[in-house]
Amino acid sequence: MSSTIIDQLETYGPRCCPRLDYEQAVAYTRDLVRTHYENFTVVSWMLPRTLRDDFGHVYAFCRWADDLGDETGDPQRSVELLTWWREELDACYGGAPRHPVFVALQPTIEQHGIPRRPFDDLIDAFLQDQRMDRYATWDQVLDYCTRSANPVGRLVLYLCGYRDAQRQRFSDATCTALQLANFWQDVRRDVLERERVYVPREVAAACGLDVETMVAAIRADGEAEAAAAGGCCAARRLPSAGITALLPGYRKTLSELVERTWPMYREGRALWPLVSGRLRIHVSLFTRGGESVLRLIERSDFNTLQHRPTLSRSRKVALMLGMAAESVASWWWRRTG
């Protein structure tokens, strides 16, 4: 997979990194957001205009860290680059940012009093991906989410002026649920593109599924799919015998994992009345999007090995319009009630 971030290492990497002034750095992060994250522009209208650049600076940090971990194709190289990225974070918190992302990010950190830990936790998660590609227990997966997902929600809360433990707890529940839904949605993709499995062995084994047998079947099916795509036959390819054989155990496993994920979404909804209107729309939109993914998995009879459930553009628009309508109705009720 091509990554603009990796391509930019020649210009903004460990061996070469010209220092931009603040306005140039802000322009850089704006361009990064515009070219890398299509959903950011969709939700940006929900954010106060004064916070949009701050969100973009945080996103730029996350985008760089994510690609340094996932897009090099070499775990050792990723470790080296993520170690360098932490050194750039050191420089930022030390008052001498060098990389354009951190030149833009430092005033955001100072203005909102953002502690360093969420940024460190995210780097730790990407480093963990380089050395750990299987998970034995459910608790290990949840522990990974405390570093890979929950820091993002906490950064959003800091940007919006919330620092208390209660809101952080509800945010953590939502972020973990979103991460888990993504895992169950992308089991096949994670194996084929990352050689990673987030399905915990203990849950799979209890449901009659062997994780390594699943991995072998996905690889074989992926090879057959690639061969079919390169041929002249346009007919829909049937699943391989290996995939068909493990589907009963796989469906049972996914059903169990989805059932364990739902309560986190429900807990996270308690955050909604505790945050401001625009942030409430932002959080509820992502929550409902994640819940919709779980429902799509359920409707597929938990078969994400053959078909990746995704929200259509029309469904995303419907979610946005629904939340906008609820916001207007709530405002009108408060005004007239």
N, C-alpha and C positions, 0 to 999 in steps of 0.2 A: 504494500500500500504506500502510495506516495504521500509524503508529509512535507508541507511547506516549512514547518518548524525545523525539521532535520536539514532541509536544504539551506536554511538560514544560518546554520552553524558556521558556515564559511565566513559569514559577515558578523554574526552576533554570538559566537561560540567561545570556548575556553581560550583559543589561540588568537582570536581577533574580535574585539568588541569596542568599537568607537563609542565614546560617551556622548549621548545626545542631550540637549537641554530639555527642560521639562515640557515645553510645548511640542517639541519634536517627538518626545517619548509618548505623550498623550496621543498625538497623531498616529504613532505606530500601533498603540493598543487599539485605537478606534478601527484602524484598518484590519487588524487581526480579528477583532470581533466581527466585522462586516464580512470577512472572507471565510471565516471558519465556523461560525455558529449560527445557522439559519434561524433557530428558534429564539435567539436572543433578540433579534429585531422584532419578532412577533410579540414578545412579552414586554419589550422596553417601554411601550406606551403606558404600561401599568405602573412603572416606576416614576418617582418624582424626578423631574428633569435634572435637579441638582445632584442626584445620585447616579445618573447613568454612566458617567465616566468612571466613577468609583467602582461600580459593578464591572465595567469593562476591564479595569486594571486587575481586579481580583480574577476575573475570567482568564485574562492573559497569563497570569501566573499558573493557573490550573491547566490551561491548554499546553503551555510549554512543558510543565512537569509530566503531564499525561503522555505527550508524544515522546519525550525523552525516555520514558519507561516502556512505551509500547511500539514505537515505530522504527527503532534502529535495526531490528532483526538479530541482535546480538546481546544477550543478557549482560555479559561482562562490560560491553560498551555502554549499555544503559546504566549500570552501576557507576561507572566513571563519570558519566554526564550528570546523573542525579546527585552525585557527590559534589560536582562543580556547581550545580544549581543551588545546593545548600550553602556553599561558600558565597554565592551571590546573595542569598538571603542573609548570611552573616553580615556582609558588607552593607546591606540595606538597613538592618537593625543597628549596625554600628555607625550609621550616619553618613556613609560614603557609597551610595549605590552606583553600580557601574553599568549593568545591563539595562537597556531601555525599559523593559518591563518593570524593573525595580525603581528606576528613576521616576516613572509614573506612579508606582505603587506607594512609595515612601510617604508622600503627603497624605494619601488616603489612610495609611496606617496611623499617622500622627493625628490627623483630624478626628478619627473615630476611635482612637485608643485601642487598636486591635492588637491583642497579644500575639506572640510568635507561634504558640503551640499549634493552632490549626494548620498553618503552613508547613510546620515540621511534620505533623501527622500525615498530611497528604504525601509528602516526599517519602516518609516511612512506608506508606502503603504501596507506592510504586516500586520502592526497593524490595518490599516483600514479594511482589509479583515476579521479581527476577530469580528468587531462590525457592519459592513455594508455588507449585502448580497443582497440588491436590490438597483436599481438606478432609480430615478424618471425622470431624464432629460438627454438629450444628453450632456449638458454641465457638468453634474456631472461625467459622464463617461470620458469625455475628461480631466477633472480635476484630476481624479484618474490616468490617463495615465501620467500626468506630474510627478508623483512620482513613478509609477510602471514600466514605460518603458523609458521615456526620460533620466533619470539619466544614464542609461547604455550607451546610445550613447554619452553623454557628457564625461563619463569616457574614452571611446575609443578615443575621440578627445584629451583629456588631455594626454593620453598615447602617442599619435602621435604628440604632440607638438602644437595643435591648441586650442586657447582659446577665439577667437573672437565671438561676438554675432551673426554675420551672419551665420557662419558655425553651430553654436549651434541651430539656428532657423531651418535650413534645416534638421539637424540631428533629432531634436524634431519631425518634420513632419513625417520623415521616421519611427522613433520608435513608435510614436502613431499609425501610420497606421499598423505596424506589430502587435502591441498589439490588435488593433481592429479586424484585420483579424483573429487572434487567438481566440478572443471572439466569432465571428460569426461561426467559424469552430467548436467550442467546447461548444455550448449551452447545448447540452444534457449531455456531460461529466461533465460540471461545476455543473449542477443540481444534477446528480447522485453521484458524487464523492466529491463535495465541498459544496453542498446546496447553491450555489451562482448563481445569474442571472445578467449579465451585459447588457442585452437588456433593454434600457430605457423604462419605462412605457409609457411616453408621445408618443414616436414613435410607440410603439406597439398598444396603444389605437387608435391612428389616423389611423392605418391600420386594425382595427377590431380584434386585438388579446388581450386577457386578460392574463397578465403574470402569475397570480396564477393558472388559468385554464391550462395554458401551463405546469407549474411545476407539477401539479397533473397528467396530462396526461403522462409526461415523467416518473414520478415515477411509475405509473401503468404499463407503457410499459416496464420499466426496470425490474420490478418484473416478468412480463410475459416472458421477454427474459431470465432471470435467470432460471425460471422454465423450459423453453423449452431446455435450455442448459443442464439441469440436467436430461432430459428425454432421451428416446431412439430414438426419431424421429429426423432424420437429415434433414428433409425438411426445406426449407427456411420459416421462420416465417413471417406471414403477419403482417402489423402494426395494432395496437389496434384501436378500434373505436374512442377512444379519440384523438389519434394522427391524424387519418384521418380527423376528424371533424375540427381540428384547422389548418390544413395545408394551406388552402387558406389565412388566415390572417397571418400565420407565413411566408409564402413565400413573401407576400407583405411587411411584416416588414423587412425581411432579404434583400430584393431587395432595400429598402430605405436605410438601414444601409450600404450596400455595395456601393451604389451610393455616400453616404457621405464620404466613406473611400477613394475612388479612388483619389480625388484631393490632398490628403496628400501625396500619393506616387509620384504624379507628381511634387508637390512642393519639395519633398525631393530629387528628381533627380538633382536639382540644386547644391547639395553638390558635386556631382561626379567630376566636373572639378576643384573643389577647394581643393582637397586633393591629396596626393601622389599616385603614380601608384598602389602600393600593397594595400593600404587602399581603393583605389577606387574599385579595384576588390572585396575586402571583402564586402564593403558597397553595391555595385551594385548586388552582388550575393544574399545577404539577401533581398534586395529590390525586385529583380525579383522573388525570391522564394515566398515572400509574395504576390506579384501581381499574381503569378500562383495559389496560394490558392484562391484568390478572383475569378479568372476565373473558377476554379473548382467548386466553390460555384454557380456561374452563370450557369455553364453547368449542375449542378444537379437540376436546376430550383429552387434554393434556399431552398432545402430540406436537411438541415443538422440535422434534427431531427432523420432521419432513417439511414443516411450514413454520416460518418465523412470524408470529402474530405482531402486526404493527398497526398503529392508528392511522387511518386514512386522513388526507388533508381535510376532507369534509367533516370528519369527526373532530379534528382539532379545532376547526372553526366553530363547530357547534358547541364545544366546551367553552371556548372563549366568549361566544355570544351569550351562552347561558350564565356564565359568571358575571358578565357585564349587566345582564338583565337583573340578576339577583342584587347586584350592587345598587343599581338605580332604584329598585323596589325598596331596598332597605333604607336608602337615603330618604325616599319619599315618605315611608312609614314613620321614620323618626321626625320628619318635619311636620307631618300632619296628624300623627297619632296622639 
